[in-house]
Amino acid sequence: MGQSCSWMHCSCWENCACCQYDSAICGPRYARYQSDDIDVDMENVMGDLLELDPLQYDKESGTEKINTWIDGTVPQIGLPPSFVAISRAKCIKYWQVLQTKPTAKLSGSFVRFCFEKRPNGELPRLLIEHKGKSVIVRSPQDRIKLKSNEPEVHV
């Protein structure tokens, strides 16, 4: 309800055809998150692609890059303001949460942001792809617990 359609912006907040969007069939409207096992089909990418390395950019510089990318890509694609605001918020939130995780800052890790073409002339969808190596880093105290005979109890 109140979401962007392929041909108009709906603000009725009622049960119109625009608001009867079935995400189970069409997939998520605003963002799709890629895992390591699926590669992005570059033919479906619209506008510019932004790739950020968590080692190279901190929270602020990454956010600045995302804002610059969104501002530069929107005129190429022609997205409605509500779609732009939601996409910007999703990208920035993903980046900021990622920066709080120590395992995200491994060499070879990257986050890719782009817009993906949709079938039947629908608005493009934001695609966030995070690839790279991930390991569990344990503190010395955690390693001692693992070597002991006492079982770990998680509450």
C-alpha positions in Angstrom: 0.0 0.0 0.0 1.2 3.5 -0.8 4.1 2.0 -2.9 5.5 2.9 -6.3 3.8 1.1 -9.2 5.4 0.5 -12.6 3.4 3.4 -14.1 2.4 5.7 -11.3 2.9 6.5 -7.6 0.1 5.3 -5.5 -0.8 7.2 -2.4 -4.4 6.0 -1.8 -3.5 3.5 1.0 -6.4 1.4 -0.1 -6.8 -2.0 -1.7 -6.2 -0.9 -5.4 -4.4 -2.9 -8.0 -1.2 -1.0 -7.2 -1.4 -2.0 -3.6 -2.2 -5.7 -4.3 1.4 -6.4 -5.0 2.4 -10.0 -4.4 6.0 -10.2 -3.2 5.9 -14.0 -3.2 5.4 -14.0 -7.0 7.3 -10.8 -8.0 10.0 -10.8 -5.4 10.7 -7.8 -3.1 9.7 -4.5 -4.6 12.5 -2.3 -3.3 15.6 -4.4 -2.6 17.0 -7.8 -3.3 20.0 -9.1 -1.3 22.4 -11.4 -3.1 24.3 -14.2 -1.4 27.7 -15.5 -2.4 26.4 -18.3 -4.5 24.6 -16.2 -7.2 26.3 -13.7 -9.5 24.6 -10.6 -10.7 23.6 -10.6 -14.4 25.3 -7.4 -15.6 22.9 -7.1 -18.5 20.1 -6.4 -16.0 22.0 -3.5 -14.2 20.6 -0.1 -14.9 22.7 3.1 -14.4 26.0 3.0 -12.5 27.2 0.3 -10.2 28.8 1.2 -6.8 31.3 -1.2 -5.2 32.6 -0.5 -1.7 35.3 -2.3 0.2 34.7 -2.2 3.9 38.5 -1.9 4.5 38.8 1.1 2.3 35.8 3.1 3.5 34.5 3.9 7.0 30.9 4.5 7.9 31.0 8.2 6.9 33.0 8.0 3.7 30.9 5.0 2.6 27.7 6.9 3.3 29.0 9.9 1.3 29.8 7.6 -1.6 26.3 6.0 -1.5 24.7 9.5 -1.5 26.8 10.6 -4.5 26.0 7.3 -6.3 22.2 7.6 -5.7 22.2 11.3 -6.8 24.1 10.4 -10.0 22.1 7.3 -10.8 18.6 8.6 -10.3 18.5 10.9 -13.3 19.7 8.1 -15.6 16.9 5.8 -14.4 14.1 8.2 -13.7 12.9 7.0 -10.3 10.1 8.6 -8.2 11.2 10.5 -5.1 9.6 7.9 -2.7 11.6 5.1 -4.4 14.8 7.1 -4.2 14.3 7.8 -0.5 13.7 4.2 0.4 16.6 3.0 -1.7 19.0 5.5 -0.2 17.9 4.5 3.3 18.3 0.8 2.6 21.8 1.3 1.2 23.0 3.5 4.1 21.5 1.3 6.7 23.1 -1.8 5.2 26.5 -0.1 5.0 26.3 1.3 8.6 25.2 -2.1 10.1 28.0 -3.8 8.1 30.6 -1.4 9.6 29.7 -2.5 13.1 30.6 -6.1 12.4 34.3 -6.9 12.7 34.2 -9.8 10.4 33.0 -7.6 7.5 36.3 -5.9 7.3 38.2 -8.8 5.8 40.3 -8.5 2.7 38.5 -9.6 -0.4 35.1 -8.5 1.0 33.0 -6.0 -0.9 29.5 -4.6 -1.1 27.9 -3.8 -4.5 24.9 -1.6 -4.9 23.1 -1.3 -8.2 19.6 -1.1 -9.7 18.3 -4.2 -11.5 15.9 -4.1 -14.5 12.4 -5.6 -13.8 10.2 -7.4 -16.3 7.1 -5.8 -17.9 8.4 -2.2 -17.5 8.2 -2.2 -13.7 10.5 0.2 -11.8 14.0 -1.1 -11.3 14.8 -2.8 -8.0 17.7 -2.0 -5.7 20.2 -4.8 -5.5 22.6 -5.1 -2.6 25.3 -7.8 -3.1 27.8 -8.6 -0.4 30.6 -11.0 -1.3 33.8 -12.0 0.4 35.4 -14.3 2.9 33.9 -14.6 6.4 35.5 -16.3 9.4 34.6 -16.5 13.0 37.2 -14.7 15.1 37.2 -15.8 18.7 38.8 -14.1 21.7 41.4 -16.0 23.7 38.7 -16.5 26.4 36.4 -18.1 23.9 39.1 -20.4 22.6 39.8 -21.6 26.1 36.1 -22.4 26.6 36.1 -24.4 23.4 39.0 -26.5 24.6 37.6 -27.1 28.0 35.4 -30.1 28.8 32.6 -27.9 30.1 29.8 -27.5 27.6 28.8 -24.0 26.5 25.3 -22.9 27.6 23.5 -20.3 25.6 20.5 -18.7 27.2 
